[in-house]
Amino acid sequence: MTSTVDPISLPQAASNDTEIDREALASLLVEIARNVDPDYRARFDGVPTADPRMETLRQLLVGREISELSRVTHLLDEPEQLASAVGGVLPSAAARAPYAQLGEALAPAVERAVQRSIQKSPRTLTDILYPVFLPAIRKSIGEKIDQTFQSLNETLRHIFTWHGLKWRFEAWRTGASFSEVVLKHSLVYRVEHVFLINRNSGLLIAHVTADNATSEDPQLISSMLSAIQDFVKDSFNEKEQSGLDTIRFGELRLWSEVGPFATLVAVIRGNPPEELHEIVRDVLLRIHDECSQALEEFDGDSSQLAGVETLLQTCVELKQEDSNQGFPWLVVAAVLLVLIPAGGWFLLSWQSGQRWQAYVSRLSTQPGIIVAEQKVRDGQFYIAGLRDPLAADPQSLLSGTQVDPARVHSQWQFYQSLEPEFVLKRLTASLTPPKSVRLSIVNDRIVAEGEAPDTWIDRARAAARQLSAGGPAFDISKVRDVSPEARAAEHWQHYVSRLEAQPGIIVAQQTARGGHFYISGLRDPQAADPQALLSGTGVDPARVHSQWQFYQSLDPKFVVKRLMASLVPPDSVRFSIIKDRIVVVGEAPAAWIDRARVAAQQLAADGLSLEISELREVTPQKLTHLREAIQAVDIFFDSGKAVPGPEQLPVLDKLANQLKELAKDARKAGVTAQFMLTGHSDAVGRETANASISAARAETIRALLKKRGVAPESLLVRGAGTFEPAETENSRTGSSANRRVSVTVNFH
């Protein structure tokens, strides 16, 4: 039987590529059943045993599974892709796994990883745990220190009381330390309230109150405590893991212990022991162990934390009642029995020491006595030092001090005191001054006054040189030598001092030898006669030999005398000395003024000052009239112009002739005439522009005068601007009168 197999075409699925097209599958199965012939493969050996339509059927039924299986097989063969795929699902798988099984599975791997990390770099784990462990360690150490000081304070307070003796026996009987027993009986406190507060939200989780303890709204108190902690952190930049440990207000103390999810606050009245911190901390740890998940998920509902109040109740049951302490009569009596004899002995010793110190102070104030060492040993008194033979007797000073002389052992070394009174006594004893000489102490110096022979003066001078350094000085300058030679020398020194005080005389050398006196130096011819000065000095002129060299003194009085003699000033000139300056005032001819000017220059070289600035020159009458006529001439300008108008040219011509005539007459009189051309302007416009145009006007007139034959070296120019007005600007002619050039005549 021949069968014809028609090709089968499968329609595509319309909706989803992953779903099987049920209609195409049914058609394919019917077509296979209709065309399969059992004898078909036996008849034709060359026909393939596999039907392609079966492969199509297989792809249609399990094609998706085959593709996924191939993709998974390829993923298992690629480690990187497998790791990426597992990493994508691992977090969700770990979150859905049971905690016990996940912990058991991860514990060995985590332990090995941590162990290898510590072995490789211990500092890394230290840096991670440092912020956690350091505050806890610091807090624990602080509590231990507070506990130590509290125990020490209470132990010292009760160590000498009757209760202290009883508690010491109890410590010996029970084997506990004495400080523990003292704290057990002496500290009085009571836990009145305990608050458990959520750490993140600040909500009150639970509150337990002791019997007979009153308080306001617990939730309000909880909120205030949270607000205080937040305020401290924000204000002082505290770290997040820090917390408020202790608040004290009167007898109340608030102790706070911070846990991972909650904070336990205990309100305590009285003075609690520091061990109470550990009890409160243990309660907080038990609460976190038993209710950790409920504390973490707390949102205000306390139904899942019902057992917390039972744990908090153990805190409010903590208290220590006051114990009646009696007065320690036994200890006081024992102390008095010891202190009374000791006090009596101490009083006697103190009085004896005070008397000895009074005697030592009395010795120290005595001149000529130096106390180097003093001590008291076994009821005996020992003193040593230095003593001048002229000083007071130390043994006699014991009278009136109530110190037993038999108990005093002294040792004094000889020395000579440098006190002025002792030195004066020794000088009087050794020099034996005559009755005409008196020795006295003046300002820590020993001064000798009066008259004595030269032999005694020589002995006193030798004694003054032998006095010890650091002692008082011995001044014998006021003792006059009464020998004839000394009187003659005294008269000679008086004459020399008289010569040295004379102006114009310089004493260079003076000596006395063989009853004759020799003197030499410099003398100005204008100075006093040295021979005439011998009168009245008591010096014999026949015994004086003098030699004086000529010199010119720079004393202003002598300089004036020489100037008067050399310059022969006219009667109209007067010389005066003002503060070492020679000032010449008056009127004189030009020739005499020139001579005075030369003399001033010569004196300036010697350091003297001769001022002739106030000296006026006497000029001929003709020159005076002509100068006044020239200085009365003004050349005017139009506003803003630096060149004069045509109407001013005749004025310029006349002025030029006058200037030339005055210059010629001045040369004949022996003087030089100079003409200052000063330009002026009105007040219209800026000051700088006015100053510039005034100077330009003066330069213009100088050029015009030079053009008319006036010597240019005799013409000087300057611009005065508006500072030297001829008339005020508010007058009718003020502006035009100020636009001018004026002429000033000077003679030299």
C-alpha positions, 0 to 999 in steps of 0.5 A: 500500500502506497501512502503519501505523506503530505507536509504538515504545516503548524500555525503559529500561536497567536498569544504567547510564544511559550504556550502550546498551540492546542489546535495545531497539536490535535491536527498533527496527531490526527494526521499521524494516525491516518498516514502511519502504515505498519508495513511501510518500513518493511517494504522499503529498506531505504526509507528512514526509520525516524519520521521528521514529524515526530521531531516536530512533535517533540519540539512542540511538546517539550521544546521549552524544557529542552531550551531551559535545560540547555541554558542551565547546563551551559550556566553550570559549565561557566563559574562566573555566570553561575556566581552571578546567578546565585548572587542574584537570588542569595539575599532573598533565599537567606531572608526566607530561610529559618534563622536556626538553620541559616545560623548553623550553616553560616557559623563555620564559614563566618568563624573561619573568615573572622579568624583569617581576617584577624590573623591577617590584619588585627588592626582592621578589627580593632578599628571596627570595634574601637568606637563600640568598646571604648565608650563602654570601657571608659564608662566602666572605668568611670563607674569603678573610680566613682565607686572607689571614691564613694567607698573611701569617703564612707569608710573614712567617715565611719572609721572612728565611730562606734558603728565603725568598730561594730562593722569592722567586727562584722567584716572580720566575721563574714570575710567581706571587706570593711568598705563593703560593710560600711557601704551596706549600712551607711548608704541610704537610698530608694529606687522610686521610679523606673522608666523603659523608653524606646531609644529611637522614637522616645516612646514610653514602653513601661513604667514601674513606681515604688510604693508611696512614690508620686510622680506626674504623667510618665509619658510626659516624663519620658518625652522630656528625658528624650528631649534632654538627651537630644538637646545635649547631643545637638548642642555639644556635638556628642556622638550618636552612641553617647548617652546621658548617664546621670542627672542630679536634682537635690536628693533625686538622681536619674541614672540612665543605662542605654541598650540597643533598642531601649533606655532604662532610666531609674529615679533614685532618692538618696545616696545610692552605691555605685554597684547599683549601676550593675544591677540596673544594667543587668535588668536592661540586658535581660529585657533585651535578651527576652524581648529583643524583637519586640523592642526593635519593632515597638510602635507604641503597643506594649501588649507584646512586652507584658513581662517587662514590668515584672523585670522592672519591678526588681529595680524599684524594690532596691533600697537601703533604710537609714541607720541610727548612728550614735555619738562615738563617745568611746572614741572621743574619750580615748582620743582625749586621753591621748591628746591631753598629755600630748597637748601639755607637753607640746605647750611647754615645748612651744613656750620654751621654743618661743623664748629661745626664738625671742633671744635669737631675734634679739641677738640678730638685731645687735650690731656686731653680732652675726648668728650663723647657726642655732638649733634645739636638741634634747632640751638644750640650745646651741648657737654659733656665729661671729662677734665683734669685740666691741659688740654687746655680750651675748651672755648678758642679753639672756637676762629677761628672756626666761631662758636657762643660761645653763642650757645655752651652749654658744660659740662665737668667732672673732671678726671686725664688723664693718658697721660705721659705729664700730669702724668709728670706734676703732679709728678714734682709738687708733688715730687719737685725733686732736681736739680741733678735729671731730669724727662723725657718721654722715650717710654711712660715711665717716667724716672728719672735720676741723684743723690738724697738722699735716702729720696727722692728716697723713696718718688719717689718709693712710688709715682711710686707704687701709679700711676694708672694702665694703665698709664705710668710707673715711672722708678727710677732705674737710680737715684743713692743714694748719702748716705754713706750707699747706696755707701757701698751697691753699692760697695758690689753689685759690688764685688758680681757681680765680684765673680759670674762671676768667674768660679769655684765660686758659690754664694749661699747667700749674705746679708748686715746687720749692716754695715757688709757683709756676703757671702757664697757658693761653690768654686773649689780649682782651682778657684781664691781667693775671698779675693784677688778679694776684691782689688779695689772694695772699700769694707773694707775686715775687714767687709766681712765675707765669708764661702766657701764649697769645690766642683769640678767644671765641667768647662772644664778648671778646669777638664783639670787641675785636669786631668793633675794633676792626669794622669800626661801625657807624653810629647807626649800627649796634652790636648785641649778644643774644644766646651766644649769637652776635646780632647786628641791627641798624642802618649802614652803607652797602660797602660796610655791610659787605665788610660785615658779611665777610666777617660773618663768613669768617666767624662761621668757619670758627663756629660762631654766628654773626647775624646781619639780616636785620641790618638795613642798607642806606641808599642815596636819595635819588635811588630811593625816589626812583625805586618808589616811582618804579614800584608804583607802576602796574601793567594791566591785562584783559581777562584771560590774556597773557599779553598786555593791550596796545594801551599798555605799550607807553607804560612799558616804554617808560618803565624800561627807561626807569629800570635802566636808569636805576640800574646805572645809578645803583652801579655808581653807588656801589650796589646792584639793583634787581627787579622782581616782576610779579604776575597777578590774576583775578578770582574768575576761574580755577585757582590752578589756571589763575596761577599759570596765567599770572606767571605767564603775564610776568614772563611776557613783561620780562621778554618785553623789557628785555626787548627794550634794553633792560638787562635780563639778569636783573629781572626776576619773575614769579606768579602770585595768582589771586593771593596778592590782590590789589583790590577786593573782588566785590568792588567795581574795578576789583577784577580789572585791577587784579589782572596786572604785573607789579615791580619790586626793587631790591638792592644788593 
